[in-house]
């Protein structure tokens, strides 16, 4: 772990293994942090608050640019550990993730320098009112395993840019990625205590940094269940929560089916479906249904499973046993209720790991099936047929999630209808549900379980800072 400017073992002396999901072999041993370690990390961040707050915005921006330069110099090694620790293909997914993360840091550095303060007009002619942004203090940041290089930087970059200090707990199954990423911050000269890495199990170290009395605010990406628990433990603290989705994609009868099928396949199978904005359910009009299925089956057949380090591999394993078991359950539920597997449908054999899963297309899916209700997070494309725009919208909105949706149509009026009525934070028209760039506001719709606040560009900088107002009396 890295606490207060020092690499340190666990205070309990224990370790846990980093397991390569493609081979199931242990590739490293990592410190199993304790509550005491997590508390020390928060205290180190607390002690470093003044240092970060007193740095100018330009100095903080230069720090992030140095980190980006170090990451760029280590691009291949970071991508390799990402591939080995998480399971995604090195060439088609791991290298691009590192590139996106580097670009995101540079964008954050630039955006922070161009934040503007605001003058407020008031009735009293002797008063001048000014609002500006200040650090919140110590941030607890807890990050997931599906994008273990990029997602942490969506919080860490803006958090440091706004002058906060951070105690960070990464997902246990991709902790080796976090250690290598932390090394980049150390090499770039991050002030001691500004960023502290605590490794271990979420219910222990994650829980401790979230509820610690010196923690001012919390950032988290993960499941709605854990998000609700964090919200209870951090009651009264500002929260930035991205809690996943069940990306409905609507294909209307007038859509460009070839383009739609290719994009949907990409959003269903990229990262083995382990994306919060993945296309997790496809809702097709009656004339589009068969053609969409045909396109998805053809796209699934072109994917190649294998070693994530093989340049020919386009589909890696799932990251862990829990997500593989959930995919099993959702497929079994659909089959028991009358759905039909059109390709795939089970784990793949012959690859040396039980975490490889066949790209799967399922037809005759109905709204009451688990695929339409829960987030699967596996390489599955379930297709539901509906007979009208109203029915398509009703099925899409009858969900506890509200993160990202997609609609395919050539009709501008219908595009606006769905864009305005789908209850998701983002609606992509004639683009996959997985499309996003780092400056686009990303987050869930109120009243759903998809989170609170927005990640992306200026929005994260605002979310990870306090708005201070100063009133001057000139009388």
Buried (B, 14 or more C-beta within 10 A) or exposed (E): BBBBBEEBBBBBEEBBBBBBBBBEEEEBEBBBBBBEBBBBBBBBBBBBBEBBBEBEBEEBBBBBBBBBBBBBEBBEEBBBBBBBBBBBBBBBBBBBBBBBBBBBBBBBBEBBBEBEEEEEEEEEEEBBBEEBBEBBBBBBBBBBBBBBBBBBBBBBBBBBBBBBBBBBBBBBBBBBBBBBBBBBBBBBEBBBBBBBBBBBBBEBBBBBBBBBEBBBBBBBBBBBEBBEBBBEBBEEBBBBBBBBBBBBBBBBBBBBBEBBBBBBBBBBBBBBBBBBBBBBBBBBBEEBBBBBBBBBBBBBEEBEBBBBBBEEBBBBBBBBBEBBEBBBEBBEBBBEBEBBBBBBBEBBEEBBBBBBBBBBBBBBBBBEBBBBBBBBBBBBBBBBBBEEBEBBBEBBBEBBBBBBBBBBBEEEEBBEBBBEEBBBBBBBBBBBBBBBEBBEBBBBBEEBBBBBBBBBBBBBBBBBBBEEEEEEEEE
